[in-house]
Amino acid sequence: MFDNKVALVTGASVGIGRAVAHKLAKGGAKIVAVDINEKGLEKLKEELSAYTTEVLIFAGDVSDEARVNEIVADSVEKFGKIDILVNNAALWRCWSSFVETPTEEWKKFIDINVMGVVYFTKAVLPGMLENSYGRIINVSSVAGVYGNANMVHYSATKGAVDAMTKALAKEVTHKNILVNSVCPGSVSPSDNPDMDYSEPSVLSFMGRTGTDMENANLIAFLASDEASYISGQNIQIDGCRKKQ
Ligand SMILES: NC(=O)c1ccc[n+]([C@@H]2O[C@H](COP(=O)([O-])OP(=O)(O)OC[C@H]3O[C@@H](n4cnc5c(N)ncnc54)[C@H](O)[C@@H]3O)[C@@H](O)[C@H]2O)c1
C-alpha cells in the first residue's frame, strides 16, 4: 500500500507514533522517525527491521527549527523525497488549573505542539508542492474540540492545530497535498509495549480507551491513496466520547 512512499513520523519512539511507524513500514513505506527520545528510536529501528531496513532515525526536538530543517534535508538527501508527514509529537501530560499554569508552561506547549507542526510542515511542503503529492496528518486531540478543564493550554494548542489543518488544506489540496488531523480521545498508556492494549475508561460509550494501533490504522488510511477525496478534516477517534 505504501510501496515507494517515504513517511516522516514525529514522536515515533512510543505510543501512537510508534504504532504509525509500524503500520506504514509494514505497508512498504520507507520511514523517517524523529523523537527527542534517542533510545526509543533505536529500539523502534530494531522493531521495524521485521519489515524493512529503510529506516532513518533522528534525535531532535520538534521545537528547534534549525534541527527540523536539518532532519528534513538529510532525509530528502537519503530517500529523495517525503510523501507523508505525520506530526504526532506533543506534550500532553499536564493537569493544572488555568490560574496555576505558569506562562512559561504555555510557551513550552505552544513551541512544541504548535510550532513543531509549523516547522515540519514548512520544511516538507516545498518538496511536496514540487512533486504534486503529499499527505499531512496532524495528531490533535478531542481536547482541541471540546476543551479539557485543567488542560487549558494543551486544549488551546490542539485547537490551533485543527484550525491550521483546515486552513492549510484550502491552500494546497488542489496540488494533491491532502491535509487532515485526527483527534484521539483517551488512549492507553503510550509506554505500553502492546500496541493493541486497551483498558476500561468511563470517558467513552465504548467503555474503554483506544489503542495505539487503532489510532495508527486511521492515520495510515488518511496517508494512503484510498483517502484520495479527504482533505481539510478533523476526524475524531474516541469510541463515542462522552462530551465533557
Ligand atoms: N495518549 C492519549 O491519551 C492522547 C489523547 C489525545 C491525543 N493524543 C495525542 O497523540 C499524540 C501522541 O501521544 P502519545 O500519548 O501516543 O505519546 P506520548 O505523549 O507518550 O509521546 C509522544 C512522543 O513524542 C516525543 N516528544 C515529546 N516532545 C517532543 C519534542 N519536543 N520533540 C520531539 N519529540 C518529542 C516523546 O519523546 C514521545 O516519544 C500527541 O500529539 C498527543 O497530544 C494523545
The ligand as an SDF file (V2000), in Angstrom:
LIG
                    3D

 44 48  0  0  0  0  0  0  0  0999 V2000
   -2.3500    9.3630   24.7500 N   0  0  0  0  0  0  0  0  0  0  0  0
   -3.5180    9.9960   24.7370 C   0  0  0  0  0  0  0  0  0  0  0  0
   -4.4210    9.7150   25.5440 O   0  0  0  0  0  0  0  0  0  0  0  0
   -3.7860   11.0550   23.7010 C   0  0  0  0  0  0  0  0  0  0  0  0
   -5.0790   11.5760   23.5840 C   0  0  0  0  0  0  0  0  0  0  0  0
   -5.3330   12.5550   22.6280 C   0  0  0  0  0  0  0  0  0  0  0  0
   -4.3150   12.9970   21.7990 C   0  0  0  0  0  0  0  0  0  0  0  0
   -3.0640   12.4610   21.9350 N   0  0  0  0  0  0  0  0  0  0  0  0
   -2.0220   12.9760   21.0470 C   0  0  0  0  0  0  0  0  0  0  0  0
   -1.3940   11.8860   20.4010 O   0  0  0  0  0  0  0  0  0  0  0  0
   -0.0380   12.1930   20.1250 C   0  0  0  0  0  0  0  0  0  0  0  0
    0.8450   11.0840   20.6430 C   0  0  0  0  0  0  0  0  0  0  0  0
    0.6690   10.9280   22.0180 O   0  0  0  0  0  0  0  0  0  0  0  0
    1.0390    9.5660   22.7680 P   0  0  0  0  0  0  0  0  0  0  0  0
    0.2500    9.5740   24.0190 O   0  0  0  0  0  0  0  0  0  0  0  0
    0.9900    8.4330   21.8420 O   0  0  0  0  0  0  0  0  0  0  0  0
    2.5870    9.6530   23.0800 O   0  0  0  0  0  0  0  0  0  0  0  0
    3.4310   10.3310   24.2490 P   0  0  0  0  0  0  0  0  0  0  0  0
    2.8710   11.6080   24.7180 O   0  0  0  0  0  0  0  0  0  0  0  0
    3.7130    9.3390   25.2620 O   0  0  0  0  0  0  0  0  0  0  0  0
    4.7650   10.6030   23.4490 O   0  0  0  0  0  0  0  0  0  0  0  0
    4.8900   11.4000   22.3930 C   0  0  0  0  0  0  0  0  0  0  0  0
    6.2540   11.1720   21.7770 C   0  0  0  0  0  0  0  0  0  0  0  0
    6.7120   12.4520   21.3690 O   0  0  0  0  0  0  0  0  0  0  0  0
    8.0280   12.6490   21.8160 C   0  0  0  0  0  0  0  0  0  0  0  0
    8.2420   14.0500   22.0350 N   0  0  0  0  0  0  0  0  0  0  0  0
    7.7270   14.8190   23.0310 C   0  0  0  0  0  0  0  0  0  0  0  0
    8.1780   16.0840   22.9160 N   0  0  0  0  0  0  0  0  0  0  0  0
    8.9910   16.1090   21.8250 C   0  0  0  0  0  0  0  0  0  0  0  0
    9.7400   17.1100   21.1930 C   0  0  0  0  0  0  0  0  0  0  0  0
    9.7910   18.3610   21.6870 N   0  0  0  0  0  0  0  0  0  0  0  0
   10.4550   16.8020   20.0860 N   0  0  0  0  0  0  0  0  0  0  0  0
   10.4530   15.5260   19.5930 C   0  0  0  0  0  0  0  0  0  0  0  0
    9.7520   14.5250   20.1640 N   0  0  0  0  0  0  0  0  0  0  0  0
    9.0300   14.8070   21.2570 C   0  0  0  0  0  0  0  0  0  0  0  0
    8.1480   11.8370   23.0970 C   0  0  0  0  0  0  0  0  0  0  0  0
    9.5010   11.5340   23.4010 O   0  0  0  0  0  0  0  0  0  0  0  0
    7.3200   10.6170   22.7520 C   0  0  0  0  0  0  0  0  0  0  0  0
    8.0800    9.6150   22.1190 O   0  0  0  0  0  0  0  0  0  0  0  0
    0.2100   13.5640   20.7530 C   0  0  0  0  0  0  0  0  0  0  0  0
    0.0850   14.5570   19.7710 O   0  0  0  0  0  0  0  0  0  0  0  0
   -0.8990   13.7010   21.7750 C   0  0  0  0  0  0  0  0  0  0  0  0
   -1.2240   15.0310   22.0540 O   0  0  0  0  0  0  0  0  0  0  0  0
   -2.7710   11.5170   22.8580 C   0  0  0  0  0  0  0  0  0  0  0  0
  1  2  1  0
  2  3  2  0
  2  4  1  0
  4  5  1  0
  4 44  2  0
  5  6  2  0
  6  7  1  0
  7  8  2  0
  8  9  1  0
  8 44  1  0
  9 10  1  0
  9 42  1  0
 10 11  1  0
 11 12  1  0
 11 40  1  0
 12 13  1  0
 13 14  1  0
 14 15  2  0
 14 16  1  0
 14 17  1  0
 17 18  1  0
 18 19  2  0
 18 20  1  0
 18 21  1  0
 21 22  1  0
 22 23  1  0
 23 24  1  0
 23 38  1  0
 24 25  1  0
 25 26  1  0
 25 36  1  0
 26 27  1  0
 26 35  1  0
 27 28  2  0
 28 29  1  0
 29 30  1  0
 29 35  2  0
 30 31  1  0
 30 32  2  0
 32 33  1  0
 33 34  2  0
 34 35  1  0
 36 37  1  0
 36 38  1  0
 38 39  1  0
 40 41  1  0
 40 42  1  0
 42 43  1  0
M  CHG  2   8   1  16  -1
M  END
$$$$
